[in-house]
Amino acid sequence: MRRARKKSSAASIPEYDLHGLTAIEAEREILRVLKLHEGKSGQQVLFIHGKGGSGVIAEVVARVGRRDPRVSQVEPGFLNPGVTTLVLNGKRGGSPPPAKEDYLSLPPPRIRKRKR
């Protein structure tokens, strides 16, 4: 599994580059980063996902941020649509339970054989 590259910032906001990750890898990496920074109230974590392509990684960052109890605010990039900032609320705890509409929690589709 590939990991997001951490970039250093002068403003001390940790930045994580999610370029090149699949949606599942990105979700795991976001949850790992949130666990790393949990308990820090007001901490901002910047995820760089890029503005091109289909926007799947941007949707994953926003969805995980909305569902995770450790995140108080999801801020999509205003001037740069290729980044999303998650603001932590200081809570500690595990990752959220999977939502019913979550593509990871859906059962595999049934394959039916055609009658001839």
Secondary structure, DSSP 8 states (H G I E B T S, - for coil): ----EEE--TT---EEE-TT--HHHHHHHHHHHHHHHTT-TT-EEEEE--SSTT-HHHHHHHHHHHH-TTEEEEEE-SS-TTEEEEEE-S---------TT-TTTS----------
